Amino acid sequence: MADWADAAGLDRTVLAAPRSFCAGVERAIAVVEQVLDRHGPPVYVRKQIVHNTRVVADLESRGAVFVDELDEVPAGSQVVFSAHGVAPAVRATADGRQLAVIDATCPLVTKVHTEARRFAAQGNTILLVGHAGHEEVEGTMGEAPGRTLLVPDVATAERIAVPDPSRVGYLLQTTLALDEAADIVDALRRRFPALQGPPSEDICYATTNRQRAVAELAGRCDIVLVLGSANSSNSLRLVEVARRQGRPAYLIDHPGDIDLRWLAGASTVGVTAGASAPPGLVDEVVAVLSGLGAAEVTEHVTAVESVEFVLPKEVR
C-alpha cells in the first residue's frame, strides 16, 4: 500500500512521437498474417519475426510456428524469414530442403547486405559496427564471412587489425544508438584514414527518429518508460538514450512490469515504445498510469513518419 501511495502523485503522461511500429516491422508482421490468411496454419517462421513477445504470442495463437533453424521445418514447406535478414548460407539451406521462402527482411537491412557484397567485391575488409549475437549482425556478416570483422565498441575499434589499411569499409547495424555508433566510426577513421562508408546512413530512419524523440522527451519528464522486449536492440538503445539525458529509464515488456517504486516522487512520466512494440501496449500503459493519477496525456512530436514498404511479391 505504501508503494501505491508513493506512486499516486502522478499528474501527466507524455508520449514520444514517433514511437512503436516502424514500416519494416509492419511489413514483416503483415507477411506472416497474409500467409496465414491465404494458406492457413501452420506457417513456419525462422526466428522471431520481430523482437517482441506480444507480437510473437499473437501470431503463435493464429498458427505461426517459430523455429530457430530450418531443420525444424518439414521439407517442402513454406517458411518466412524474419525482418532481421539471413546469411546466404541460410538461403542455400532452404533451397536444399526445397522450402518455399517468403522473405520478410526489412528493406533497410537488405540495403546493408547489398553494401557488404559491394565492399567485398572491391576487396575491402568490412568492419561491421554492431552487437555480437544479434540476428541482423549474423546475417550481414554471412554475406562476406572471410572479410568481415565485428566492431562492438570503441575499445575494439582502437585495437582491431586489418590485412590492408588502405582497403577498409565500415557498415552499421541498423538499430544502434546514434552517438555510440558515431564514437566507434570516429575511432575507426582515426585508425584508418582511407576508411570508406556506406553511400547513405545505415542506421534506419525509425531508430533515428525514436532516439531523437526520447532524448527530447527525457528532458521534460521525471522518469521514462520504454516498451519493448529484452532482445529488442532498438528498444534497449532508447533506454540508454534516456539515461544519458540524466533521467531514470526502464524497459518494460508489458504494463505488469512497472515497478511502483520507480514512480515514487514523480509527477510526469514519459512513455515511448521500440519499433517492434505494438501500439496497443502503449495504450495499456497509459491506462495504468491514468489509474495512478496521470489523467493528463500529451504527445511530444519530433517527426512525422510516412514511410511504407511494399510487401514481397508472394503475398501481394
C-alpha positions in Angstrom: 0.0 0.0 0.0 2.9 2.3 0.7 4.2 1.8 -2.8 0.8 2.7 -4.3 0.6 5.8 -2.1 4.1 6.9 -3.2 3.3 6.3 -6.9 -0.1 8.1 -6.8 1.4 11.5 -7.2 1.5 11.4 -10.9 0.0 14.3 -12.9 0.9 13.7 -16.5 2.0 11.2 -19.1 3.9 12.5 -22.1 4.1 10.2 -25.2 7.1 10.4 -27.5 6.3 10.6 -31.2 7.3 8.7 -33.3 7.0 5.5 -31.2 6.1 1.9 -31.7 5.9 0.1 -35.0 8.1 1.2 -38.0 7.4 0.3 -41.6 9.8 -2.6 -41.6 8.1 -4.2 -38.6 4.6 -3.6 -40.0 5.7 -5.2 -43.3 7.1 -8.3 -41.6 4.1 -8.9 -39.4 1.8 -8.4 -42.5 3.8 -11.0 -44.4 3.0 -13.7 -41.7 -0.6 -12.6 -41.4 -1.1 -12.7 -45.2 0.4 -16.2 -45.4 -1.8 -17.4 -42.5 -4.9 -15.9 -44.2 -4.1 -17.5 -47.6 -2.8 -20.9 -46.7 -3.8 -21.4 -43.1 -1.7 -22.8 -40.3 0.9 -23.8 -39.7 3.2 -21.1 -41.1 6.8 -21.6 -40.2 8.9 -18.6 -39.4 12.7 -18.7 -38.9 13.5 -16.9 -35.6 11.1 -14.3 -34.1 9.6 -12.3 -37.0 10.3 -9.2 -34.9 11.8 -9.0 -31.4 8.6 -8.6 -29.3 7.0 -11.2 -27.1 3.4 -9.8 -27.6 3.7 -9.9 -31.4 5.2 -13.4 -31.4 2.5 -14.7 -29.0 -0.3 -13.2 -31.0 1.0 -14.8 -34.2 1.5 -18.1 -32.5 -2.1 -18.1 -31.4 -3.1 -17.8 -35.0 -0.9 -20.7 -36.1 2.6 -19.3 -36.7 5.4 -21.7 -35.7 8.6 -20.0 -34.8 11.8 -22.1 -35.3 15.4 -21.5 -34.6 16.8 -23.4 -37.5 15.5 -24.7 -40.8 15.9 -28.3 -40.0 12.8 -27.9 -37.8 10.7 -27.1 -40.9 9.3 -30.0 -42.8 10.9 -30.4 -46.2 8.9 -28.7 -49.0 7.0 -26.4 -46.6 6.7 -22.6 -46.7 9.0 -20.6 -44.4 9.1 -16.9 -43.7 12.5 -15.2 -43.0 12.3 -12.6 -40.2 12.8 -8.9 -40.5 16.4 -9.1 -39.4 17.7 -10.9 -42.5 19.7 -14.1 -43.1 23.1 -15.1 -44.4 23.4 -16.6 -47.8 24.2 -19.9 -46.2 20.7 -20.0 -44.7 19.2 -19.3 -48.1 21.2 -22.2 -49.5 19.9 -24.5 -46.8 16.4 -23.5 -47.6 17.0 -24.3 -51.3 18.5 -27.6 -50.4 15.4 -28.6 -48.4 13.1 -27.3 -51.1 11.5 -24.8 -48.8 9.3 -22.1 -50.3 10.8 -18.9 -48.9 8.9 -15.7 -48.3 11.5 -13.1 -47.3 10.3 -10.5 -44.7 13.7 -8.9 -44.3 13.4 -5.2 -43.7 14.4 -3.4 -46.9 16.8 -1.2 -44.9 18.6 -4.4 -43.7 18.7 -5.7 -47.2 20.5 -2.4 -48.2 23.2 -3.2 -45.7 23.6 -6.7 -47.1 24.0 -5.2 -50.6 26.7 -2.8 -49.3 28.5 -5.7 -47.7 28.6 -7.6 -51.0 29.8 -4.4 -52.8 32.7 -3.8 -50.3 33.7 -7.5 -50.5 33.7 -7.4 -54.3 36.1 -4.4 -54.1 38.5 -6.4 -52.0 37.8 -4.4 -48.8 37.9 -5.6 -45.3 34.4 -4.9 -43.8 34.3 -3.5 -40.3 30.7 -4.1 -39.1 29.7 -2.0 -36.1 27.1 -3.9 -34.2 26.3 -6.2 -31.3 27.6 -9.8 -31.3 24.9 -12.4 -31.5 22.2 -10.2 -32.9 20.4 -11.8 -35.8 20.9 -8.8 -38.1 24.6 -8.8 -37.4 24.9 -12.6 -38.1 23.1 -12.2 -41.4 25.2 -9.3 -42.5 28.5 -11.0 -41.6 27.3 -14.0 -43.5 27.5 -12.1 -46.8 31.3 -12.0 -46.6 32.4 -14.0 -43.6 36.0 -14.1 -44.6 36.2 -10.4 -45.0 34.0 -9.1 -42.2 35.2 -8.2 -38.6 32.8 -7.2 -35.9 33.4 -3.9 -34.0 31.1 -3.8 -31.0 32.7 -0.8 -29.2 35.3 1.9 -29.2 37.9 -0.3 -27.4 37.7 -2.8 -30.2 37.9 -0.1 -32.9 41.1 1.2 -31.3 42.9 -2.1 -31.5 41.5 -4.0 -34.4 43.9 -5.1 -37.2 43.1 -5.4 -40.9 45.2 -7.0 -43.7 45.4 -3.8 -45.7 44.6 -0.5 -44.0 44.1 1.2 -47.4 41.2 -1.1 -48.3 38.7 -0.9 -45.4 35.0 -0.1 -45.3 32.5 0.1 -42.4 28.9 -0.8 -42.1 26.4 -0.3 -39.2 23.8 -2.4 -37.6 20.5 -0.5 -38.3 19.4 -0.3 -34.7 22.4 1.2 -33.0 22.5 4.2 -30.7 23.4 7.2 -32.9 26.1 8.7 -30.6 27.6 5.3 -29.7 27.9 4.5 -33.4 29.4 7.9 -34.2 32.1 7.4 -31.5 33.1 4.0 -32.9 33.2 5.3 -36.5 35.3 8.3 -35.4 37.8 5.9 -33.7 37.9 3.8 -36.9 38.6 6.8 -39.0 41.5 7.8 -36.8 43.0 4.3 -37.2 42.2 4.0 -41.0 42.2 7.3 -42.9 41.2 5.5 -46.1 38.1 4.1 -44.4 35.1 4.0 -46.7 31.5 4.3 -45.5 28.1 3.3 -47.0 26.7 5.7 -49.6 23.9 6.6 -47.2 23.2 6.2 -43.5 22.8 2.6 -42.3 21.0 3.3 -39.0 17.4 3.3 -40.0 15.1 6.3 -40.1 12.9 4.8 -37.4 15.8 4.2 -35.0 17.0 7.7 -35.5 13.6 9.3 -35.1 12.8 7.3 -31.9 16.1 8.1 -30.3 15.8 11.8 -31.0 12.3 11.8 -29.7 13.1 10.1 -26.4 16.2 12.4 -26.0 13.9 15.4 -26.1 11.2 13.6 -24.1 13.5 12.8 -21.2 14.2 16.5 -20.6 10.5 17.0 -19.9 9.9 14.1 -17.6 10.9 12.7 -14.2 11.1 9.1 -15.5 10.9 7.4 -18.8 9.3 4.0 -19.5 10.3 2.2 -22.8 8.0 -0.5 -24.1 10.0 -3.3 -25.7 11.3 -6.8 -25.2 14.7 -7.6 -23.7 16.0 -8.9 -27.0 15.0 -5.8 -28.9 18.1 -3.8 -29.8 16.3 -0.6 -30.8 14.3 -0.7 -27.5 17.4 -1.1 -25.4 19.0 1.8 -27.1 16.0 4.0 -26.2 16.6 3.2 -22.6 20.3 4.1 -22.9 19.5 7.4 -24.7 17.0 8.5 -22.0 19.5 7.6 -19.2 22.2 9.7 -21.0 19.9 12.6 -20.6 20.1 12.1 -16.8 16.7 10.5 -16.3 15.8 7.2 -14.8 14.6 5.0 -17.6 13.3 1.4 -17.6 12.5 -1.2 -20.2 9.1 -2.9 -19.8 7.7 -5.7 -21.9 4.1 -5.0 -20.7 2.3 -2.9 -18.1 2.7 -5.5 -15.4 6.5 -4.9 -15.4 6.0 -1.4 -14.0 7.6 -1.3 -10.5 5.6 1.3 -8.4 8.8 2.2 -6.6 10.1 3.7 -9.8 7.3 6.2 -9.8 7.8 7.4 -6.2 8.1 11.2 -6.2 7.5 11.5 -10.0 4.8 13.8 -11.4 5.5 13.5 -15.2 6.2 10.1 -16.8 7.5 9.8 -20.4 6.5 6.8 -22.4 7.9 5.6 -25.7 8.0 2.2 -27.5 10.6 0.5 -29.6 10.0 -0.1 -33.3 8.9 -3.7 -32.6 6.5 -2.9 -29.8 2.7 -2.8 -30.6 0.9 0.5 -30.2 -1.7 -1.3 -28.1 0.8 -1.8 -25.4 1.3 1.9 -25.1 -2.5 2.3 -24.6 -2.3 -0.2 -21.8 0.5 1.6 -20.1 -1.3 4.9 -20.4 -4.4 3.3 -18.7 -2.3 2.1 -15.8 -0.6 5.5 -15.3 -4.0 7.2 -15.5 -5.2 5.0 -12.7 -2.3 6.3 -10.7 -3.3 9.9 -11.2 -1.7 10.8 -14.6 -5.0 11.9 -16.1 -3.4 14.4 -18.5 -1.9 12.7 -21.6 0.1 14.8 -24.1 2.3 13.9 -27.0 5.7 15.3 -27.8 6.2 15.2 -31.6 9.6 15.4 -33.1 9.0 13.9 -36.5 6.1 12.5 -38.6 6.7 9.3 -40.4 5.1 8.3 -43.7 7.4 5.5 -44.9 5.7 2.4 -46.3 7.4 -0.7 -47.8 5.9 -2.9 -50.5 5.1 -6.5 -49.5 7.0 -9.3 -51.1 5.5 -10.4 -54.4 4.4 -13.8 -52.9 1.8 -12.1 -50.7 0.7 -9.1 -52.7 
